[in-house]
């Protein structure tokens, strides 16, 4: 459950995990942009939760689709995407 929403309420686990993934990426991107505004020479950002967390709640096929919907591709062992 995220912010009071469960997979059963949004239609499918795929839709739910895709939404959570996008929110997490948006939060991470925002924190990186905020850090750029600091005058310090070195900034450390620690994310205690990460975009890949939803993988554990998805089938391999669902997770591949979540990544594809968000245009994130990892090379396979043979070098293809």
C-alpha positions in Angstrom: 0.0 0.0 0.0 1.3 3.5 -0.9 -0.4 6.6 0.3 -3.6 4.6 1.1 -3.8 3.1 -2.4 -3.6 -0.7 -3.0 -3.1 -2.7 -6.2 -6.7 -3.9 -6.0 -8.0 -0.3 -6.2 -6.0 0.7 -9.4 -6.9 -2.2 -11.6 -3.8 -4.4 -11.6 -0.5 -4.9 -9.8 1.2 -3.8 -13.0 -0.6 -0.4 -13.0 0.1 -0.1 -9.2 3.8 -0.9 -9.5 4.2 1.3 -12.5 2.7 4.3 -10.7 4.9 3.7 -7.6 8.0 3.4 -9.7 7.2 6.7 -11.5 6.6 8.5 -8.2 9.9 7.2 -6.8 11.9 8.2 -9.9 10.2 11.7 -9.7 11.2 12.0 -6.0 14.8 10.9 -6.7 15.0 13.4 -9.6 13.7 16.2 -7.4 16.2 15.5 -4.7 19.0 15.6 -7.2 17.8 18.9 -8.6 17.5 20.4 -5.0 21.1 19.2 -4.2 22.4 21.0 -7.3 21.3 24.3 -5.7 23.5 23.9 -2.7 26.8 25.9 -2.6 28.7 23.0 -1.0 31.4 21.3 -3.1 30.2 17.8 -2.2 26.7 16.6 -1.6 25.7 13.2 -0.6 22.2 11.9 -1.2 21.0 8.7 0.4 17.8 7.1 -0.8 16.5 4.6 1.8 13.9 3.4 -0.7 14.6 2.9 -4.3 12.8 2.6 -7.6 13.6 -1.2 -7.9 11.8 -2.0 -4.6 8.7 -2.9 -6.5 10.5 -5.8 -8.2 9.9 -8.1 -5.2 6.1 -7.6 -5.6 6.0 -8.3 -9.4 6.5 -11.2 -11.7 9.5 -10.9 -13.9 7.2 -10.2 -16.9 5.3 -7.4 -14.9 8.6 -5.9 -13.9 9.9 -5.9 -17.5 6.7 -4.1 -18.5 7.1 -1.5 -15.6 10.6 -0.8 -16.8 9.5 -0.6 -20.5 6.6 1.8 -19.7 9.2 4.1 -18.1 11.7 3.6 -20.9 14.3 2.0 -18.7 16.2 -0.8 -20.4 19.0 -2.9 -19.2 21.3 -4.9 -21.5 20.7 -8.7 -21.5 23.5 -11.2 -21.2 23.7 -11.3 -25.0 24.0 -7.5 -25.2 20.5 -6.9 -26.6 18.0 -4.7 -24.9 
